[in-house]
Amino acid sequence: MEPVEMGFAKKYLSPSVRDKRPVSPSQVCLEKLSSSVFNDLFTTGTSSYNVILQAEEEERLKQKHSSYPRTQKTVRSTIIRSHDDYRRPSVATQLLLGREGSGDTRHASQHHLFSSVAGGLACGSKPARSITVLGSTMGLYPRPDTWRNKLPALHRVGVMLEGENASVKKLCILTAIKPYNVEKEKVKFFKSDFSYNPQFEYSNPVSPIVLARHNNASDRFLTQAVRIMELALKKYGNYERFEQVTGGNLLTKSRIWYLVRKYLEKEGCVGEIVVHVTDNLLSRASMTVVNGRPTLTINLATAREHWLKGMLQHEIGTHYFRSKNNSQQPWNSALSRKKHCLRPSNPTEEGLASIHSVLFRKDPTLWRAALLYYTVYQAGCMSFSQLFHNLGRFVQDPNTRWDYCVRAKRGQTNTALPGCFSKDQVYLDGILQILRHRDNIDFRLLMALGKVSYKDVDRLKGLAVMEHVRIPHFLQDTACYAEQLEKIMEVNQLTDKELRLLI
């Protein structure tokens, strides 16, 4: 193992070592994690789905948690913003924090914890008429004790398992529809010259009734999705070229950690989020809660120099901050959401996060959201093999096409039949709805109110707790933000007239 050259003046504290004396950066080193750790960590997800933050259990919100939880033998994770992952991760990085002045080194965390005197969230209880912003400056502030006692109010989407334990088991649907024989079927598919239709198997199959609810692909924005991709192909020739030119070079692990830390410092949330980097993740990133700590996992294979900032704005600046804000609102539980008659947070949640992914890019083409929308629609009327060949119109690389097809066909057993998992259409749907109403949306207020639809903002603002809300740095200058939205409209050749007709 080689020492990690962090280059930071701040000292690091171990979240699980009882001796909390400062540990110097020279005592921090890396090693590989066993694959078993990740079996639980990546149980759900979506590729840039990027995901909706979900709660472990409502009781956890009522219990007091230490800021530095003890290391547990079993790592249990709850996806808070799922990026669907079908590959079983095998390689990752881990920090070992040794006791200062001693020769031994002990496991302090299974992820990279950026820890220092960190900015945190004080959960207020009294409503105010103005927004008090925390976490958007470059300075670092002591973390209040309230952060230790209350996790963000995270939304959990689950399905009941059938059988004798149905009364006590509840599984996230994104976990239930993840095939366990993906790699085996991929080998068969590639050996057949892409003519074989995979037969997926599941550890906990979802009932046909539940799958039917998600097998409803829409063509509402199909024209816009195709046009967005054709514009990119006309300009760049193919997706691979688009990725290289607009995304830039792939980043090293050390560079990723440096940029992530700078972003956390900018948002005032150093010490709140554990950061993990792996090279074996289908999605680009995921946000999870592991042992009570928010955990950001980044895919080394897709982390590009011009796209990393957008990913952080998506995961932390949108999903994490909106969940933190939601935790102090009167509608921070499923029961209270029902009491206040809240609409679902999607498509607003994923639409807003997807906009922030391309915000400030030189070329904010909505390629990924468009391709996901298109792929789901085609999956609804094609077999797996047909879908794979159809996507060749936009993506040449067979491995990339395979990944998109698996996403769209997840949940199915016999992929020779038409059918889809339609949730991936939420990104483009949400983007276009927000752009359609961009002139009437108070985006800072939409962020402050938490996990709510833009349609509920006016109705809820008088009930909201506005003290100590978290507003990301890119929303501080609302005029600049509005200009970026106009740029997204222009680059993707979207017009207000067109959106008014559609929405």
Order of alpha helices (4+ residues) and beta strands (2+ residues): beta-alpha-alpha-beta-beta-beta-beta-beta-alpha-beta-beta-alpha-alpha-alpha-alpha-alpha-alpha-beta-beta-beta-alpha-alpha-alpha-alpha-alpha-alpha-alpha-alpha-alpha-alpha-beta-alpha-alpha
